[in-house]
Structure formats: structure tokens, C-alpha cells
């Protein structure tokens, strides 16, 4: 992983010292909250419903064991003993005292972590495929270029006050595990005539007006990537709307002007600035790539793994759901679920963080990843070590076998924490997971992605959930709308709203009806919920979701 240089260390130390002085001025009253707000947001500090919240960047989702240990230390010393991993591969601390935040930032700097540009109208944390560098289907590891983009965008003098926040995601595989089509810019590493380059997608995003991104260029060479990105963001910075924050994202800019017009403007800007890129960026990239060399993979007997898989049904269930194919023979990618039934999705205690750090140190070549689905990944584990690793996960209550299943729910913090939320998300996710654990159905149901947002800002990605749930306020009462058929993969699609929403008391039975209805509607157990929905359309699912309406329609037809 990337190693900080002397320049990086000095930059971060100076930035943290500057913010420490700003915090001191806020505490002594020299700065009002309105004056302090833009300063704290530039350093990832929010004022939420009950307290300040510090959002820490985990660039492209990659952590070392030492970094995870430090996150655990911070959770214990300055928070309430846990952290919350987010859909942007960040970690949030929900209860820090303002006076402690500078010390938290200094502690993060000790392990090359920071909170810069995790908020504000700037380029946010660059995210990537959480299987990067390990996936069997990968063209190339996207993390070196994600690091290059991070360095280019950090404190970029032109892009600190964009019309709105700006998000970039990178993947190195045909299978999209980074939701690149729902980002302001999505990049996919591709090959053409033996050369590696990038498909560039612009104008994706969720929130109030969800849109799937459009292909701006089907191939951009590695040499041309950074000037192309600079041209795109420069065009948006000039053209993007500042008169209405709800229409300020680049998705609206693309929609209002059309992809052809945007392409022409980017081409023109690229022609103006290309000569400024003299190849230094490629020299920097070359150094970065050396930091991401693959670990020394081992060879060992698979007998212990095969025995456990054959004789231990609990281990087999976990292996079937939580392991993915690795590019190296004998290895697996391990997904650690932070979605134990009834738990808060994405939360991990300090003790659990330390366990995961130790397991990465012992069995995972000292690497961990955070996924946008709010789970933790050990990307490189030899299968011979899996029985011992699984036993350790069980002891730490981290061995839930539900990756990709109905209880592996993405949920925003909702009204339990967020000042913008209009409904609770966490209790709904907990109740759904608990209910289907009681029914013992989720393995029979198979792959099914439920995503829950507590307001229209869609931080829970509900628009791209197979089942999406949006919590809203209706005259002071929580109301939950359901969308169906969303997908955040390479076949990205937005969900369709089914009809009237449900109260907090009604939403769990509604989801149960929907899932049981799917079991009756599917052709066979191999047909997933999304496949069945795409084959049948909305009507039969809507009928099971609203049985009284369906019965009335049948009576009227008779």
C-alpha cells in the first residue's frame, strides 16, 4: 500500500496544526459556529443531530493492520468504543468532543490517515473495488491510479469550492463492485489492442434526482487520464449550477446540456491544458505502483480446508457466502460481515477492529479493505488458514454467513444520528435481519440486496437496491417507500417505486410479503430476486406487496 513521503508527512502535520488553532479559536469564542463551519467541514468534522461527527478517509478502502489498530484506539479513547464504516469506504466517529478532534487527527497522522476532503464541495474520498489487487476477474489493480487521483485532487487550488460535492470511483474488472455508474466520475480499467486505458463515465449519482452515468469516452490512455479528469472537473466547475443546490451536481449538468455538448466542452478544455501535463504524473504513478506490489503468496496443503468444508456445516455455510475467488492459486478473498442479525450495519467495536487487524497480520499479508457495502475484507488469505481464521471470527462474533443475502443490508445512520434524516434506518435494518433470521429463509432466498436510506439524500443507496427502502416524514409520521429492481453493478439500473409507503410498523411485514411472494414467483431456486423481477416486471410483486388493492382489482374485474 502507499507509503507516505516526507512531503506527505509535513503537509499533514501543517494541516492538522492549522485546524488545531481553528478549534481553539472556536472554543474560546473567537470564531462563531457559522465562521467555523466551512473550516471544520474541510477537515471532515460535521455537526450532527446530537454531537460532532468526524469522518475519516480510508482511501480506496485500503488499510494496514496498524491503521486498523489505530482506528480502534481512537474509538476507545475519544468515542464510545466503536466506529461506523460507511458506503464511501470511510469510518465515522459519532461522539467526539470538539476539543479532542485535533488529537484524533494527530493520532491518525501517525499511521498516514486523515479526514481531509471527507466533506465540503470538493472531490471526496476516491473509492475503488474492495477486491482490488486480489480478484480473479481483474484486468489491473485500480488502487495505484486511485492514489494518483487522491494526490491530484487533495487541496487542488481550482477544485476546493465546486458547485457541489464530487465523487470518483475506480474499478479494474468487468464486474462492477465499485458502483461506478452512480458516481460523478466512474472509471473502469479496460484493454484495447494490448494497451491498458480507462472507460470514463460521467453524470451518475443518487439522491433527490437519481441518474445512471453516461459513457463520455470508451477509451482514454493512462497518459491522458489526469488531464482528462482535470478537463471534466474544470468544465463542471464553470458550467455547474450554483443557484440551486438541488441542481448543482454534475448529473444535472450532463442532463441539462447533453452528453455530446459536455464531451465537446471537455475536448476543448483538454486541448487547452494538455501541454501542462509533462509526464510528471506518470513518474509519480510509477512510484505509486511499486507500493502496490503483490504480496509473496505461499503454497500449502488444502487438506485442512477441504476437511472443514466437508465435515463442518457451519464453516461450509460461511465459506459458500463469505468467500470469493482469488487470482492466486489456493487463496480466497474473505468478506467479514459487519451485519450480525440485529446489529447496526457497518458498526465495529474497538475489540472487533483489533481482532480483524490481528487476523490480517497473521493470515492476510497485513491488508484489509472496507467495502462500500459496509463490510471488512481480508483480500489475501490462503485456504489452508481458513478454518483457524473462521474459528477466531466466531469467537469475536464476526462470522455471520450472510454476505450478499437479505440481512447484509446497507443502511445510512438515519434519524438516530443525522440532522438531515427524516426517518430511522438502523432499526428497520435490524428488524428485517432479525425477522428473516427467525424465519431461517435467507439462504433459501439467495442473493438479495436491500438498501435503506433515512432521507432523500440516499446515503443508503436505496435507488440501486434490489429492494430499496426510503424513509420519509409524512405529517410527522415515518413513512417508508419501497423501490424494486435497482442494481449497482455493471448492469446498473434504478429501482421503480411500487406505490404508497408503509408505516414503521407495516414495513417489516411488507418486506416479508414481498420476499415470500418472490419464492412463489421464481422459476427455480437458481433464479435470483433481481432476475425474477426483470423477467416478470413490477406487476406480480406489486400484487403481493399490496394484497388488498390486488383483491379489490380482481373483484372489480369480475
Secondary structure as UniProt FT lines:
FT   HELIX           6..27
FT   TURN            28..29
FT   HELIX           33..41
FT   TURN            42..44
FT   STRAND          45..47
FT   STRAND          52..57
FT   HELIX           59..61
FT   STRAND          62..64
FT   HELIX           65..78
FT   STRAND          82..85
FT   TURN            87..88
FT   STRAND          90..96
FT   HELIX           98..100
FT   HELIX           101..109
FT   TURN            110..112
FT   TURN            116..117
FT   STRAND          127..128
FT   TURN            130..134
FT   TURN            136..137
FT   HELIX           143..153
FT   TURN            154..155
FT   TURN            157..158
FT   STRAND          168..171
FT   HELIX           180..182
FT   STRAND          185..192
FT   TURN            193..194
FT   STRAND          195..202
FT   TURN            207..208
FT   STRAND          214..221
FT   HELIX           222..239
FT   HELIX           245..247
FT   HELIX           250..257
FT   HELIX           259..273
FT   HELIX           274..276
FT   HELIX           280..291
FT   HELIX           303..311
FT   HELIX           313..322
FT   STRAND          323..326
FT   TURN            329..330
FT   STRAND          331..336
FT   TURN            341..342
FT   TURN            345..346
FT   STRAND          347..349
FT   HELIX           350..363
FT   TURN            365..366
FT   STRAND          367..370
FT   TURN            372..373
FT   STRAND          376..382
FT   HELIX           383..385
FT   HELIX           386..395
FT   TURN            396..397
FT   TURN            403..404
FT   TURN            406..407
FT   STRAND          410..411
FT   HELIX           414..416
FT   TURN            419..420
FT   HELIX           426..439
FT   HELIX           442..445
FT   STRAND          450..453
FT   TURN            456..457
FT   TURN            459..460
FT   HELIX           462..464
FT   STRAND          467..474
FT   TURN            475..476
FT   STRAND          477..484
FT   TURN            490..491
FT   STRAND          496..497
FT   STRAND          502..503
FT   HELIX           504..521
FT   TURN            525..526
FT   HELIX           529..536
FT   HELIX           538..545
FT   HELIX           547..557
//
